[in-house]
Amino acid sequence: MNFVGRERQLDALKKLWTSNRPEFLILYGRRRVGKTALLRRFLQECQSDPTVYFLGQRLSDRENLRSLGQTLGKALNDQFLAMHGFASWQEVFPWLEQRYQLQPWPSKLILAFDEYPYLRESNPGLDSIFQAGWETHLSHLPVLMILCGSQIAVMEKMMGYSSPLYGRRTAQMQLPPMTFPEIRQMFEGLSFSDVLERVAIAGGIPAYLEKLVPYSDLRQAIREQIWQPTELLFREGEFLLREELREPRTYFAILRAVANHCHKFGEIVNETGIPRNQLTVYLHTLQDLHMLEREVSVTEKAPDRSHQARYQYSDPFLAFWFRFVFAFQGALELGRLQETETALDNALPGLVSRQYERLAQELVWEHPEVFLPQRVGRWWNRQDEIDVVGINQDENAILFGEAKWTTRPVGVDVMAELHRKAGTVDWGKPDRKELFALFSKSGFTTALTRHARAEGTLLFREDQVLPSQGASVI
């Protein structure tokens, strides 16, 4: 695959490299989100001399140190080090300082440790060694040191107050999933609808999306890349949980319950049988690992204390895996696909529709020239729900939107219903400013287009805002 997207992250890395001070970056993100690809692209583009990229492995300290010696020796022209390696981690940083004093490198040294958590597994005191090495030997040299890792809980703990590395980093970057515009670059030639279907299954994770790229037929891609027991993605959900959690059995039960449409706290309790006080802890852990997200109505005044929260998957692929792999694993192992294919055929329109709602929320952020939101999300009460609501507390302004993934053009009835529901939303001061937006797969009727133009309503066809809407700026 050609490298696509990630311009903002590459620019941020280049600024650290070209700054006039030593830099210490912690780069992290969930597994397969593309951290290694980003690092390699950055090293390729900046053409720094010297560059050290070291991939940590689940080996002994001695073996990792030998490999690091070979990498550093080759990069900095020290044949003795390349042959013999280091005896301990405490030797690494003094050696770098002495090497610079003997032969200064021509530009800022990039020193990238990928999969850093694997290195610290065989040496529990490694964070303290890196702290001392940075403070004593590297913090006054032209160096960009990067610690990169996929174990989110470990990497975030390293930045916490109790960590030896607390306060030493000069920057941090959590690499998010790819954005929809970036994903479209991966699938040149496919329609908007076809790309959105793939996102509804694979999310924004490059490693999953790459598996789908060679296929024009999505069902064939799923059969051959996800439902085949010999393929990587067949056990991906299980691998992700076992990588992060020592005892994943209870977490499996929770994630399976959410996949079975148990989104409220009480529903998950009833489905899993986990005591309420214990479930709270498990849910917090899954949120910290960015596997689940706790969603509240966007206008909630105290979201942390809300009893109306819903738990959703953060990762569409993990949701797909639990619903259409884990639930049918026995049949899939035997090559019986019919039941799974029927279940997917029935569910896919809903999966894509939900993904379109999420994209519509993202599009609100992308048009600050019309509306500058402080928060964007869904709104609901006991009777109604609105797909997209953006609020700006400072301006006493609110945007209401509906996203329709249907084969028919959206008509004035949808607009009228949105206005009705907006009138039930208790938010802001009485003179609040209101803006309306409609998002549609199949466009809009002529009557709605005329009405929207007169009222200043924003209309989006797929992900493109239609011109000449006359929407007032808020």
DAZINOR-V259709 format. One record per backbone hydrogen bond with DSSP energy under -1.0 kcal/mol. CO is the residue of the C=O (numbers start at 1). NH is the residue of the N-H. Records with the same first field share a line. If there is no record, write none. Layout:
CO: NH ; NH
This chain:
6: 10
7: 11
8: 12
9: 13
10: 14
11: 15
12: 16
13: 17
14: 18
23: 145
24: 170 ; 171
25: 147
26: 173
27: 149
28: 175
30: 33
32: 207
34: 38
35: 39
36: 40
37: 41
38: 42
39: 43
40: 44
41: 45
42: 46
43: 47
49: 107
50: 110
52: 112
54: 114
57: 59
60: 64
61: 65
62: 66
63: 67
64: 68
65: 69
66: 70
67: 71
68: 72
69: 73
70: 74
71: 75
72: 76
73: 78
78: 82
79: 83
80: 84
81: 85
88: 91
89: 92
91: 95
92: 96
93: 97
94: 98
95: 99
96: 100
97: 101
98: 102
99: 103
109: 144
110: 52
111: 146
112: 54
113: 148
114: 56
115: 118
116: 120
123: 126
125: 129
126: 130
127: 131
128: 132
129: 133
130: 134
131: 135
132: 136
133: 137 ; 138
134: 139
138: 141
141: 143
142: 109
143: 23
144: 111
145: 25
146: 113
147: 27
148: 116
149: 29
150: 152
151: 155
152: 156
153: 157
154: 158
157: 160
160: 163
163: 166
165: 168
171: 26
173: 28
179: 183
180: 184
183: 186
187: 190
191: 195
192: 196
193: 197
194: 198
195: 199
196: 200
198: 202
199: 203
202: 205
204: 178
205: 209
206: 210
209: 212 ; 213
212: 215
217: 221
218: 222
219: 223
220: 224
221: 225
222: 226 ; 227
228: 231
231: 234
235: 239
236: 240
237: 241
238: 242
239: 243
240: 244
241: 245
248: 252
249: 253
250: 254
251: 255
252: 256
253: 257
254: 258
255: 259
256: 260
257: 262
258: 261
263: 311
264: 268
265: 269
266: 270
267: 271
268: 272
269: 273
275: 279
276: 280
278: 282
279: 283
280: 284
281: 285
282: 286
283: 287
284: 288
285: 289
286: 291 ; 292
287: 290
291: 314
293: 312
295: 310
297: 300
302: 305
310: 295
312: 293
315: 319
316: 320
317: 321
318: 322
319: 323
320: 324
321: 325 ; 326
326: 329
328: 332
329: 333
330: 334
331: 336
332: 335
337: 341
338: 342
339: 343
340: 344
341: 345
342: 346
343: 347
344: 348
347: 351
348: 352
349: 353
350: 354
351: 355
352: 356
353: 357
354: 358
355: 359
356: 360
357: 361
358: 362
359: 363
360: 364
362: 366
364: 367
367: 370 ; 371
370: 474
375: 391
377: 389
378: 298
379: 386
384: 381
386: 379
388: 401
389: 377
390: 399
391: 374 ; 375
392: 397
396: 433
397: 392
398: 435
399: 390
400: 437
401: 388
402: 439
404: 441
410: 445
411: 415
412: 416
413: 417
414: 418
415: 419
416: 420
417: 421
418: 422
419: 423
421: 424
422: 425
425: 427
429: 432
433: 398
435: 400
436: 458
437: 402
438: 460
439: 404
440: 462
443: 410
445: 449
446: 450
447: 451
448: 452
449: 453
450: 454
451: 455
452: 456 ; 457
458: 438
459: 466
460: 440
461: 464
464: 461
